[in-house]
Amino acid sequence: MDEIINEIIEIEKRAQNIMKEARDMKEELLSTIDHDIEKMKESYLSRANDRIKFVREDEDKNTAKAIEKIDNEKSQVLNKLQSNYDTNASAWVDTMFNNIVNS
């Protein structure tokens, strides 16, 4: 009878050891999973930030090109206006003077 009780006690100890190992493995696995999730988050955030930086730089370049184009067009228009003024200023003054005097 004592032998059976001792065997039951030994089986219970082994079962407790198996349960402890299982709990330890579970905790280690959960810790590993949490660590892996954090690494994945960091990786995705880093990639997203790199992509945002790339897009921002590309948009800044496109904006600078558009501004340069507008500035060039503005300069051309101003040059044409100045050229027209230089060529026709006297005639315009005479025309306005005549219109005012003859009114």
Backbone as a printed PyTorch tensor [residue, N CA C, xyz], in Angstrom:
tensor([[[  0.8220,  -1.1890,   0.0000],
         [  0.0000,   0.0000,   0.0000],
         [  0.8700,   1.2590,   0.0000]],

        [[  1.9130,   1.2410,   0.8530],
         [  2.8330,   2.3800,   0.8920],
         [  3.4920,   2.5870,  -0.4710]],

        [[  3.7370,   1.4910,  -1.1050],
         [  4.3760,   1.5630,  -2.4230],
         [  3.4660,   2.2620,  -3.4260]],

        [[  2.2090,   1.9850,  -3.3830],
         [  1.2340,   2.6030,  -4.2850],
         [  1.1250,   4.0890,  -3.9670]],

        [[  1.0850,   4.4340,  -2.6790],
         [  0.9910,   5.8480,  -2.2830],
         [  2.2410,   6.5890,  -2.7370]],

        [[  3.4020,   5.9810,  -2.5290],
         [  4.6590,   6.6140,  -2.9770],
         [  4.6730,   6.8100,  -4.4890]],

        [[  4.1740,   5.8250,  -5.1990],
         [  4.1260,   5.9400,  -6.6630],
         [  3.1760,   7.0530,  -7.0860]],

        [[  2.0330,   7.1600,  -6.4060],
         [  1.0740,   8.2390,  -6.7040],
         [  1.7110,   9.5900,  -6.4200]],

        [[  2.4490,   9.6830,  -5.3040],
         [  3.1340,  10.9350,  -4.9590],
         [  4.1670,  11.2750,  -6.0310]],

        [[  4.9210,  10.2920,  -6.4790],
         [  5.9280,  10.5090,  -7.5290],
         [  5.2500,  10.9580,  -8.8350]],

        [[  4.1470,  10.3370,  -9.1640],
         [  3.4020,  10.7240, -10.3820],
         [  2.9140,  12.1560, -10.2470]],

        [[  2.4250,  12.5170,  -9.0510],
         [  1.9490,  13.8820,  -8.8040],
         [  3.0960,  14.8830,  -8.9400]],

        [[  4.2870,  14.5490,  -8.4060],
         [  5.4560,  15.4330,  -8.5120],
         [  5.8480,  15.6180,  -9.9770]],

        [[  5.8550,  14.5150, -10.7170],
         [  6.2010,  14.6090, -12.1390],
         [  5.1640,  15.4510, -12.8910]],

        [[  3.9060,  15.2800, -12.5360],
         [  2.8430,  16.0580, -13.1810],
         [  3.0050,  17.5370, -12.8580]],

        [[  3.3640,  17.8570, -11.6080],
         [  3.5830,  19.2490, -11.2300],
         [  4.7930,  19.8310, -11.9790]],

        [[  5.8370,  19.0320, -12.1200],
         [  7.0160,  19.4750, -12.8660],
         [  6.6670,  19.7280, -14.3400]],

        [[  5.8820,  18.8380, -14.8880],
         [  5.4550,  19.0090, -16.2820],
         [  4.6180,  20.2730, -16.4190]],

        [[  3.7200,  20.5200, -15.4700],
         [  2.8870,  21.7170, -15.5030],
         [  3.7460,  22.9780, -15.3560]],

        [[  4.7510,  22.9330, -14.4460],
         [  5.6360,  24.0780, -14.2590],
         [  6.4060,  24.3550, -15.5470]],

        [[  6.9340,  23.3080, -16.1670],
         [  7.6570,  23.4720, -17.4360],
         [  6.7440,  24.0640, -18.5070]],

        [[  5.5050,  23.6000, -18.5410],
         [  4.5430,  24.1050, -19.5260],
         [  4.2590,  25.5930, -19.2830]],

        [[  4.0690,  25.9700, -17.9870],
         [  3.8410,  27.3840, -17.6670],
         [  5.0620,  28.2350, -18.0370]],

        [[  6.2430,  27.7230, -17.7140],
         [  7.4790,  28.4510, -18.0520],
         [  7.6110,  28.6250, -19.5670]],

        [[  7.3180,  27.5530, -20.3050],
         [  7.3880,  27.6200, -21.7710],
         [  6.3650,  28.6260, -22.3040]],

        [[  5.1740,  28.6110, -21.7150],
         [  4.1260,  29.5380, -22.1300],
         [  4.5750,  30.9790, -21.8960]],

        [[  5.1240,  31.2630, -20.6960],
         [  5.5950,  32.6140, -20.3870],
         [  6.7210,  33.0350, -21.3370]],

        [[  7.6410,  32.1210, -21.6020],
         [  8.7400,  32.4240, -22.5190],
         [  8.2180,  32.6910, -23.9270]],

        [[  7.2580,  31.8900, -24.3530],
         [  6.6680,  32.0700, -25.6780],
         [  5.9440,  33.4020, -25.7770]],

        [[  5.1720,  33.7400, -24.7440],
         [  4.4620,  35.0240, -24.7420],
         [  5.4510,  36.1860, -24.7610]],

        [[  6.5190,  36.0570, -24.0060],
         [  7.5470,  37.1000, -23.9870],
         [  8.1880,  37.2340, -25.3690]],

        [[  8.4790,  36.1330, -25.9970],
         [  9.0760,  36.1470, -27.3400],
         [  8.1150,  36.7670, -28.3450]],

        [[  6.8510,  36.4120, -28.2390],
         [  5.8450,  36.9660, -29.1510],
         [  5.7410,  38.4750, -28.9610]],

        [[  5.6940,  38.9410, -27.7060],
         [  5.6320,  40.3760, -27.4450],
         [  6.8510,  41.0910, -28.0220]],

        [[  8.0150,  40.4870, -27.8320],
         [  9.2520,  41.0710, -28.3700],
         [  9.1940,  41.1340, -29.9010]],

        [[  8.7490,  40.0600, -30.5190],
         [  8.6490,  40.0260, -31.9900],
         [  7.6510,  41.0590, -32.5030]],

        [[  6.5430,  41.2130, -31.7820],
         [  5.5380,  42.2140, -32.1840],
         [  6.1420,  43.6080, -32.1180]],

        [[  6.8890,  43.9080, -31.0630],
         [  7.5330,  45.2160, -30.9360],
         [  8.5340,  45.4450, -32.0730]],

        [[  9.3120,  44.4120, -32.3990],
         [ 10.2750,  44.5360, -33.4960],
         [  9.5540,  44.7930, -34.8190]],

        [[  8.4240,  44.1100, -35.0330],
         [  7.6610,  44.3110, -36.2650],
         [  7.1020,  45.7290, -36.3250]],

        [[  6.5710,  46.2190, -35.1820],
         [  6.0440,  47.5870, -35.1390],
         [  7.1420,  48.5860, -35.4860]],

        [[  8.3020,  48.4180, -34.8650],
         [  9.4250,  49.3170, -35.1290],
         [  9.8280,  49.2700, -36.5950]],

        [[  9.8520,  48.0760, -37.1520],
         [ 10.2240,  47.9200, -38.5540],
         [  9.2250,  48.6140, -39.4690]],

        [[  7.9290,  48.4000, -39.2200],
         [  6.9050,  49.0410, -40.0480],
         [  6.9290,  50.5600, -39.9030]],

        [[  7.1150,  51.0380, -38.6730],
         [  7.1960,  52.4850, -38.4650],
         [  8.4160,  53.0770, -39.1660]],

        [[  9.5200,  52.3800, -39.0890],
         [ 10.7280,  52.8540, -39.7530],
         [ 10.5210,  52.9100, -41.2670]],

        [[  9.9300,  51.8660, -41.8200],
         [  9.6680,  51.8440, -43.2660],
         [  8.6830,  52.9390, -43.6530]],

        [[  7.6570,  53.1290, -42.8290],
         [  6.6740,  54.1790, -43.1170],
         [  7.3240,  55.5540, -43.0530]],

        [[  8.1590,  55.7790, -42.0530],
         [  8.8500,  57.0680, -41.9450],
         [  9.7980,  57.2950, -43.1120]],

        [[ 10.4820,  56.2400, -43.5420],
         [ 11.3620,  56.3570, -44.7140],
         [ 10.5510,  56.7100, -45.9550]],

        [[  9.4110,  56.0800, -46.1070],
         [  8.5470,  56.3500, -47.2620],
         [  8.0190,  57.7920, -47.2120]],

        [[  7.6020,  58.2280, -46.0330],
         [  7.1220,  59.6060, -45.8760],
         [  8.2290,  60.5870, -46.2280]],

        [[  9.4290,  60.3100, -45.7580],
         [ 10.5680,  61.1820, -46.0470],
         [ 10.8150,  61.2390, -47.5550]],

        [[ 10.7820,  60.0800, -48.2090],
         [ 11.0050,  60.0260, -49.6560],
         [  9.9400,  60.8350, -50.3960]],

        [[  8.6750,  60.6200, -50.0200],
         [  7.5770,  61.3290, -50.6880],
         [  7.6890,  62.8310, -50.4360]],

        [[  8.0010,  63.2110, -49.2020],
         [  8.1350,  64.6320, -48.8650],
         [  9.2520,  65.2740, -49.6990]],

        [[ 10.3950,  64.6050, -49.7960],
         [ 11.5090,  65.1410, -50.5880],
         [ 11.1200,  65.2580, -52.0580]],

        [[ 10.4250,  64.2470, -52.5640],
         [  9.9890,  64.2740, -53.9620],
         [  9.0040,  65.4160, -54.1940]],

        [[  8.0620,  65.5970, -53.2810],
         [  7.0910,  66.6820, -53.4040],
         [  7.7700,  68.0460, -53.2860]],

        [[  8.7680,  68.1510, -52.4070],
         [  9.5160,  69.4040, -52.2860],
         [ 10.2310,  69.7360, -53.6000]],

        [[ 10.8090,  68.7080, -54.2360],
         [ 11.4760,  68.9240, -55.5330],
         [ 10.4630,  69.3770, -56.5850]],

        [[  9.3210,  68.6980, -56.6220],
         [  8.2870,  69.0600, -57.5970],
         [  7.7750,  70.4710, -57.3590]],

        [[  7.6090,  70.8290, -56.0880],
         [  7.1560,  72.1830, -55.7520],
         [  8.1860,  73.2160, -56.1820]],

        [[  9.4610,  72.9330, -55.9180],
         [ 10.5250,  73.8660, -56.3130],
         [ 10.5510,  74.0390, -57.8300]],

        [[ 10.3640,  72.9530, -58.5710],
         [ 10.3310,  73.0430, -60.0340],
         [  9.1380,  73.8780, -60.5030]],

        [[  7.9690,  73.6620, -59.8770],
         [  6.7720,  74.4140, -60.2580],
         [  6.9590,  75.8960, -59.9560]],

        [[  7.5540,  76.2090, -58.8140],
         [  7.8000,  77.6140, -58.4560],
         [  8.7820,  78.2440, -59.4360]],

        [[  9.8100,  77.5070, -59.7870],
         [ 10.8010,  78.0250, -60.7550],
         [ 10.1420,  78.2930, -62.1130]],

        [[  9.2710,  77.3840, -62.5360],
         [  8.5720,  77.5570, -63.8140],
         [  7.6850,  78.8080, -63.7690]],

        [[  6.9560,  78.9650, -62.6610],
         [  6.0800,  80.1400, -62.5170],
         [  6.9120,  81.4180, -62.4950]],

        [[  8.0310,  81.3960, -61.7790],
         [  8.9000,  82.5740, -61.7300],
         [  9.4380,  82.9300, -63.1170]],

        [[  9.8050,  81.9070, -63.8900],
         [ 10.3000,  82.1510, -65.2490],
         [  9.2020,  82.7540, -66.1330]],

        [[  7.9990,  82.2000, -66.0350],
         [  6.8820,  82.7290, -66.8220],
         [  6.5710,  84.1640, -66.4080]],

        [[  6.5990,  84.4300, -65.1060],
         [  6.3520,  85.7740, -64.5980],
         [  7.4070,  86.7520, -65.1380]],

        [[  8.6550,  86.3290, -65.1290],
         [  9.7310,  87.1860, -65.6400],
         [  9.5410,  87.4740, -67.1270]],

        [[  9.1480,  86.4610, -67.8840],
         [  8.9130,  86.6620, -69.3190],
         [  7.7760,  87.6610, -69.5470]],

        [[  6.6960,  87.5200, -68.7890],
         [  5.5550,  88.4320, -68.9360],
         [  5.9710,  89.8530, -68.5660]],

        [[  6.6970,  89.9880, -67.4420],
         [  7.1480,  91.3160, -67.0270],
         [  8.0870,  91.9320, -68.0640]],

        [[  8.9570,  91.1210, -68.6500],
         [  9.8560,  91.6150, -69.6980],
         [  9.0710,  92.0800, -70.9270]],

        [[  8.0370,  91.3250, -71.3030],
         [  7.2080,  91.7300, -72.4430],
         [  6.4730,  93.0320, -72.1330]],

        [[  5.9360,  93.1180, -70.8880],
         [  5.2460,  94.3550, -70.5030],
         [  6.2060,  95.5430, -70.5270]],

        [[  7.3960,  95.3460, -70.0070],
         [  8.3800,  96.4300, -70.0000],
         [  8.7670,  96.8140, -71.4260]],

        [[  8.9290,  95.8220, -72.2790],
         [  9.2780,  96.0810, -73.6810],
         [  8.1600,  96.8660, -74.3750]],

        [[  6.9070,  96.4380, -74.1320],
         [  5.7660,  97.1570, -74.7060],
         [  5.7150,  98.5910, -74.1890]],

        [[  5.9500,  98.7560, -72.9030],
         [  5.9390, 100.0900, -72.3160],
         [  7.0470, 100.9470, -72.9400]],

        [[  8.2560, 100.3900, -73.0170],
         [  9.3790, 101.1410, -73.5780],
         [  9.1050, 101.5480, -75.0290]],

        [[  8.4760, 100.6650, -75.7700],
         [  8.2040, 100.9270, -77.1880],
         [  7.0460, 101.9110, -77.3650]],

        [[  6.0040, 101.7730, -76.5650],
         [  4.7570, 102.5060, -76.8130],
         [  4.4360, 103.6040, -75.8010]],

        [[  5.2850, 103.8650, -74.8390],
         [  4.9610, 104.8230, -73.7810],
         [  4.6320, 106.2040, -74.3330]],

        [[  5.4480, 106.6990, -75.2250],
         [  5.2140, 108.0420, -75.7730],
         [  3.9030, 108.0970, -76.5470]],

        [[  3.6350, 107.0820, -77.3360],
         [  2.4010, 107.0500, -78.1200],
         [  1.1860, 106.9900, -77.1940]],

        [[  1.2640, 106.2110, -76.1160],
         [  0.1550, 106.1060, -75.1720],
         [ -0.0920, 107.4390, -74.4710]],

        [[  0.9750, 108.1030, -74.0970],
         [  0.8410, 109.4100, -73.4350],
         [  0.1940, 110.4040, -74.3990]],

        [[  0.6540, 110.4040, -75.6360],
         [  0.0730, 111.3130, -76.6290],
         [ -1.4050, 110.9910, -76.8630]],

        [[ -1.7410, 109.7290, -76.9650],
         [ -3.1300, 109.3190, -77.1870],
         [ -4.0010, 109.7390, -76.0190]],

        [[ -3.5550, 109.5060, -74.7980],
         [ -4.3350, 109.9010, -73.6180],
         [ -4.4710, 111.4210, -73.5530]],

        [[ -3.4060, 112.1430, -73.8520],
         [ -3.4470, 113.5850, -73.8150],
         [ -4.4690, 114.1030, -74.8240]],

        [[ -4.3900, 113.5800, -76.0440],
         [ -5.3360, 113.9840, -77.0960],
         [ -6.7670, 113.6570, -76.7260]],

        [[ -6.9980, 112.4910, -76.1340],
         [ -8.3530, 112.0860, -75.7250],
         [ -8.8850, 113.0390, -74.6480]],

        [[ -8.0420, 113.4130, -73.7350],
         [ -8.4700, 114.3170, -72.6490],
         [ -8.7380, 115.7250, -73.2000]],

        [[ -7.8300, 116.2290, -74.0320],
         [ -7.9450, 117.5830, -74.5640],
         [ -9.1400, 117.6550, -75.5230]],

        [[ -9.3650, 116.6510, -76.2970],
         [-10.4230, 116.6830, -77.3080],
         [-11.7900, 116.2750, -76.7570]],

        [[-11.8900, 115.9590, -75.5030],
         [-13.1720, 115.5380, -74.9240],
         [-14.1070, 116.6530, -74.7200]]])
